Amino acid sequence: MADLDSQVELPVGFFLAPGLHVQINNVGQVAASIIPEPQSYALILAGLILVGFIVRRKSMVT
């Protein structure tokens, strides 16, 4: 087992998050995909609602 943080070059202070889905192929290449957390979906939904509110408010003013 190898520490993946030591296998990639990251800027100082950065590290691989434990929420990543990581796979290593037969050649030794690391493929990682980010698994969004529920808070991310809630934040996106809140942003869309806010944008919709602003657009509706601007259309009522003009």
C-alpha positions as CSV (number, residue, x, y, z in Angstrom):
1,M,0.0,0.0,0.0
2,A,1.3,3.5,-0.9
3,D,0.3,6.9,0.3
4,L,-1.2,8.6,-2.8
5,D,-0.2,12.0,-1.5
6,S,3.4,11.0,-2.0
7,Q,2.7,9.7,-5.5
8,V,1.5,13.0,-7.0
9,E,3.0,16.5,-7.1
10,L,0.7,18.9,-5.3
11,P,1.4,22.5,-4.3
12,V,2.6,23.1,-0.8
13,G,-0.3,22.8,1.7
14,F,-2.5,20.7,-0.6
15,F,-3.4,17.0,-0.2
16,L,-5.8,14.5,-1.7
17,A,-9.2,14.7,0.1
18,P,-10.5,11.5,1.7
19,G,-13.8,12.0,-0.2
20,L,-12.1,11.1,-3.6
21,H,-12.9,7.8,-5.3
22,V,-9.4,6.6,-6.4
23,Q,-8.5,3.8,-8.7
24,I,-5.0,2.6,-9.8
25,N,-4.7,0.8,-13.1
26,N,-2.2,-1.9,-14.0
27,V,0.3,0.7,-15.3
28,G,0.3,2.5,-12.0
29,Q,-1.7,5.5,-13.1
30,V,-4.0,7.1,-10.6
31,A,-7.6,8.0,-11.7
32,A,-9.6,10.0,-9.1
33,S,-13.1,11.3,-9.3
34,I,-14.7,13.6,-6.9
35,I,-17.9,12.4,-5.1
36,P,-20.0,15.4,-4.3
37,E,-21.3,15.7,-0.7
38,P,-25.0,16.5,0.0
39,Q,-23.9,20.0,1.1
40,S,-22.7,20.7,-2.4
41,Y,-26.1,20.0,-3.9
42,A,-27.8,22.1,-1.2
43,L,-25.5,25.0,-2.0
44,I,-26.1,24.7,-5.8
45,L,-29.9,24.6,-5.2
46,A,-29.7,27.7,-2.9
47,G,-27.7,29.6,-5.6
48,L,-30.2,28.7,-8.3
49,I,-33.1,29.8,-6.1
50,L,-31.4,33.1,-5.4
51,V,-30.7,33.7,-9.1
52,G,-34.3,32.9,-9.9
53,F,-35.5,35.4,-7.2
54,I,-33.2,38.1,-8.6
55,V,-34.3,37.6,-12.2
56,R,-38.0,37.6,-11.2
57,R,-37.5,40.7,-9.1
58,K,-35.8,42.6,-12.0
59,S,-38.6,41.6,-14.4
60,M,-41.2,42.9,-12.0
61,V,-39.4,46.3,-11.7
62,T,-39.2,47.0,-15.4
